[in-house]
C-alpha cells in the first residue's frame, strides 16, 4: 500500500488513478462471442459454457427441482439473514415510490408524468471467487417493487452444472421469473439478443469482470439499455484523530478482498492515525483467508495525509468514490460538502458492509469516477418516465400563437400548420 504525505495538487491526478488491467484484444474476443450468440443462440451459449465455465449443460434453465434443492441446501441461519436483508431493501426502495406531479402550465394546458415499469429486465450475478447472492436481492427486489413483468437472472454454474444454492434461493424469494445457468459474455449476449431458451430483455443490470463489462457496453450501443458503466469496486475512507484505526483498516480490507483490481483509499489530516491504520492493515490482512487476492488489491491502494479538511473534501470530490465512509467526529458536516460519491456511510459504527448486505440501500453503484454523473441503482432504474399532455379549447387559444411563431422561425411549417388548423377550427 502506498503511503503519501501532503501531496501537492499537481500530484492528485496520479494519486487517484484507478487500477488498470491490460485488456489486450478484449474487444475482438467479446465481439466474437456476442456475434456467435446472436447468430446461433442456445447452441453457442452451451459451447461457451463448456469452454469458459468447463461445464457441459443439457439445459440452460434452472429447474423447479433445482430451486427446491437449493432451498434445502441453504442453512436456516442464512435464510433468516437473506429474508431480513430482503425486508430492509424492500422498505427502502418502496419508499422511493412517490406520486408524480400533474399541473396546468397555463390555463387549458395540462401536463403530467407517469412512471412505467420496464417490462423485461436481465440481472447478471457473477460467480468467480464469491457467490454474490446479496446482489440478487439488490437487483430483484426493486425490480419487483417497480412492477417489472419479467425478471431474468443469469449466473455462471460450477463444475457440477449448478448455480450456488444461496444465489438460487435469493432469486426465488426475491421474485425472479427465470434463472439461467450462464456466465460471462455469453450470458450478456443471451439476454441482450434472446435465444431459443433465454428471453430478450430491455435493460441489463449487474456487475462483472472486464469481459462482462465490455459486453454490456457493446450491447448497449444499439440493442439494450444497461444500468451504468462499471469498473472494479472501490472504497474511500475519510477519518480524523477520533477514528478507530482498527475500524478504518477493516473497512479498507473489506473492499480490497473483492478482487485484485479493487482499490481502497484513506484520506486523513491526521498523520498519527495514518500510521496506525498502516500497521493495522498489515496485521489484519495477514489473518484473512483471501490474503493473496487482498495483497494484490493493496498494491494500488493508498493512504494519503493532507493538510486540512478542505483538502480532504476537494480530493474526495475529485476521486468520486463508489463507497465513501466518513469516520470523523462530525460526519454529517463533511457529508453535506460531498457532491461526488455513490453511497455514503456516516460515523464510526457504519461500515460499508452494512450497505453491501442489509441496511436497505442499494450496493450497485457507479465506479471508476462515474459517481461524478451517475446514481446508484434505485427504484427509478427499473422504470421509465412517460410524459402526457392534454389541451382544451381554452388551452389552444392560450398556447397557439407561441407554438406557431416558434415553428415558423424554425422553418418547420407542418408543425405550425398542426396548431394553426386547430386554432382556426375553434
N, C-alpha and C positions, 0 to 999 in steps of 0.2 A: 504494500500500500504506500502511495506517495504522500509525503508529509511536506506541506508548503506553508511558510510563514510570511505574512504581509506581502502578498504579491501585488505588483502594480497593475493598473487597469489594462495595460498592454499585454499582460500575461493571462488575463481572464479567458480569452478565447481558447488558448491552448489547454488551460486547466479544465475547462468544461467540455472538452472533446469527448464524445461518446466512443465506446469501443467499436472498432470496425473489423468485420470479418471479410476477407477477400472472397468475393462471390464468384470469381473466375468466369466460367461460361454458364452462370446461373440462368440467365435469360433464355438461352437456347435449350437448356435441359427442361426448364419449366414450360416453355412454349411447345416443345415437342410432346411432352406428356399431356398438356391440355388439349392440343390438337388431336391427339390419338383418342383421348376420352370423348371428345366431341364427335369424332367420326365413328368409333366402334363401340362406345357405350360400355355396358357391363363386361364384355369380353376384355376390353383394355384395362378396366379397373381391376379385374381379377389377376391379370398378368402383372400389373404393377404392385399389387399386394404381395404376390409371390416374390417379386424382385426386391422390393424395398422392405416389406414387413416380414418376409420369409414365412408366409403362411398361404396355403392353398385353400381357398374358400369355395364351397359349393353354393352358398347363398350369402348375399351381401347384407341382408337384413337380420337384425336381432329378433329372434322368435319370441312368442309369448312364454314358451317353456324356458328359454334362456333368461328372460326377465324374472320369472318366478324363482329360478335357480339363484340368480344374483341376490334377490331379496333374502333368500335363505343363508347365503354366504356372508352377508354383511352383519356384523355384530349388533346387538341391541344398543350398545353404547354409542356406536357410530350412527345408527338410525336415529336415535334421540338427538344427537348433535346436528345431523343433517336437517331434521324437521324443525329444530329450534332456529337454525340459521335461515331456513326457508321462510319461517314465520316473520322473522325480523326484516328480511329482504322484501317480503311482500308488503309489510306495513309501510316501509319507507317509500317504495315505488308506487303503491296505491295512493299515497298522499300527494303524489305529483299529478294526479288525475283531476285537474281543475277545469271549471267551465270556461269556455272561450267567449269573448265579447261579441255582442251584436249591437250595432249602433247606426243612427242616421248621420251620415256625413254632411248632408244638407236636407232640408225638407223634401220628402218623397224619394230619397235615395238611401236605401238601407243596405249595409254590408255586414257580413258575418263570416265566421270561420268555424270549421268543424274538423276535429281530429279523427282520422280514419285509420284503422289498423292496416298494416302491411299484411296482405293475405297469406303469403308464404315466406317464411324465414328459415335460413340454414344456420346451424350452430356447429362450429368446429371446436372440438375438445382434444388437445394434444395428448399423446401417450408419453413417450420419452421416459425421462427419469423420475417423473412423479405423476400419479393419477389425479388430474385436476377436476375432481367431482365438484369442488366449490364453484368452478367456472360454469358448470352446468346450471347451478342454481342462479348465478348472477345473470345468465342469459335467458334461461327458460322461464323463470318466474315473471320478470317484467314483460316478456313476450306474451305470456298467458293473460296477464292483467290488461295488457294493451288490446287484447282481443284478436291476436293473430290466429287465423283459421288453421294453418298447418305449420307445425314446428318440427323441422327435420334436423336430426343430430348425426354427425359423423365423428368417429373416433377410431384410431388405429387399434387393431386387435393384437393380442400377444401371440406367441408361437402356437398356443393351443387353439387359435381361431376365435377367441372370446375377448370381449372388452372387459376391463376391470369392473368387478361387480358393484363397487361403490358408484362408479360413473353411471352404470345401468340403473341402479336403484334411484340415484338422484334424478336421473332423467324421467324415470317413471313417476315419482312423486311430484315432480315439477310440471308435469303435463306435456311432455314431449310426445308428438304424434307418432314419429317413426325414428328408429335408431338403426344406424348402419355401421358395419364393421369396415370402415375405410379410413385410411390415414393419408397425410401428405398432400402433394399436388393433385393426385388422382381424386381425393375427396373434394377438393375445391372445384375441380373440373366437373365432377359428377353432379354437385348441387347447383353449379352455375349453368350447365347446359341441359341437365336431365339425362338419364339413361333409361334402359328398359325397366330397371328396378327402382331407381332413385328419382324422385320428382325434382323438377327445376324450381328454384326459389327466386325471390325477387331481391333479397338482401342477405348478405353473409356476415356473420359475427364470429368473433373468437380469435384467440392468439395462436401463434405457431412459430416454427423456426423460420429461417431465412427463405426456404423454399416455399413454405405455406404463405408467407408474407408476399413474396414475389408473385405467387399465383393469384392471390386475392387482388393485388394491384393490377395484374394483367387482365383478369376477367372484368374488373370494374371499368375498364376503358369503354366497353360497349355492351356488355352482356348482363350485368347485375350490379347492384349497389353493394358497398361494404360499410362496415361500421366506422372505420377510421384507418389511416396509415398506422403501421405498428412496427416497433423495433424491440430490442431487448429491454427487459424490465429494469427499473431503476428506483432508487430512493435517495432523498437528501434529508439530512437531519440538521436542524438549527438548534444549537444548545448554548447555554451560558454557564456561569460558575455554579448555578443551583442544580444543574443536571447531575444525574447519577451516571457515572462513566460506564458502569456495567449495563445499564439500560440502553445507553446510546450504542455501545458495542454490539449488544444483542440485536438491536434494530438494524444496524448495518449488515450484520451477518445473516439476518433473516432474509434480506434481499439478495445478498451475494450467493446464497445457496440455490437460487433459482436456476442459474446456469453460468457457464464460463464467460458469456458476454454480458452478464448483468453488471450493474455499477452501483456503488454506494458512495455517497459524498457527505462528509461532515463539514459544516461551515460554522465557525465559532470565533468569538473575540477573546476567549479565554485560553491562553497558551497552556496553562496548567491542565485544564480539562482535556485539551487536545492530546497532551502527553499521556494522561491517564487512560483515555479511550484507546490510544495506540496499543498500550500494554494489555488492556482488556480484550481487544480484538485478537491479539496473538494468543492469549490464554484461552479464550472461549473457542476460537477456531480449532485449536488442537484437540478439542473434545468432540467435535462434530463428526458424524459418520460420513457426511458428504464433503470431507476435507479437501480432497483433490479438486473437485469442482469449485468449491468455495475459494480455494487458493488462486485459481485462475482468474476468478472474478475480482479478487482483491488486487491483482496486479494492475488493473486500471481503475481502482478506486482511489479516493482522495480524502485526506484530512487537511483542511485549509483554515489557517488562522488569519483573521483580518483585523483591522484597527478598531472598528466600531460597528454599531448596529446598522447604520446607514449602508455600510459596505456589505453587511450580511444581506440586507434587503435587496440591494441592487444586483448583487451576484446571484441571488436566488431567482429573481425575476428574469435575469438573462438566461439562466440554465433551464428554467421552466420544467421542474421535475415532475415525473409521473406521480410519485408519492412524496409528500413533504411532512415530516414530523417536527413539531416545534416543542422542544423540551427546555422551556425557559420559565422565569418567574412570572412573566406576564404574556402568555402565548397569544391571547386574543388581540393584544395591541399589535403584535407582529403580523398575525394573520390578516388583520384589516389592511395591511400595506402590501400584501401579496396579491398580484394580479395574474401571475402565470404559474399554475400548478394544476395537476389532475385531481388529487384528493388530499385534504389536509387533516392531520392528526394532532390535536392540541393537548398539551400538558404532559407531565412526566408519566402518567398512568395510561396513556393511549398509544399502544403500539400499532404499527401498520398491520400486523397480523389480525387485529380485531376487524378491520375493514376488509381484509383479504377473505375472511370467512363468514362472520356472523353479526356484525353490528347493524347491518342493514343497507349501507351504501354499496355502490357497485364497484367491483375491483377491475373492471375492464376499462382501462384508462389510456389517454394519449401518452406516448413515449417519444423519445428522440427529439424533444423540443416541440412537438406538436401541441403541447399544452398552451403555447402562445396563441393558438387559434381554435383548438378543438376542445369539446367537452368529453367527459367520460360517458359510457353507455348509461342511459336513463330511460324512463318510460317513453319519451318522445322519439327515442331512437327506433322504436318499433311501430311508429305511426307516421303518417304524412298529414300535413295540414291542407285541407281544401278550402278555398275561399268561395263565397257566394255573394251575389248582389241582386237586388230587385228594385226596379224603378217604377213609380206610379206616374200618372199624368202630371201631377204637380212636380215630380222629380224631373221629368223630361223638360218642362218649362224652365226649371232652375238650372239644369246642367247642360242643355243642348248647345247654347252659344259657346261655352267653354270648350266642349268637345269638338265642335265644328271648326272653330278658329284654330285649335291646335292641330287637327288633322289636315286642314288646308295648308298650314305652314310647314308641315312635314311632307307635303305633296302626296298625301295618301287620300285620294278623292273618294274611293269606295268607303273608307272609314267615315268621312264627312257625310256621304250620302246616307249611310245606315242610320245616322242620327237625324239627318235633315228630313227624311221621309216620315219618320215617326213624329217629329215635331209638327210637320205640316199636316199630318193626319188628325191632329187634335184641333 
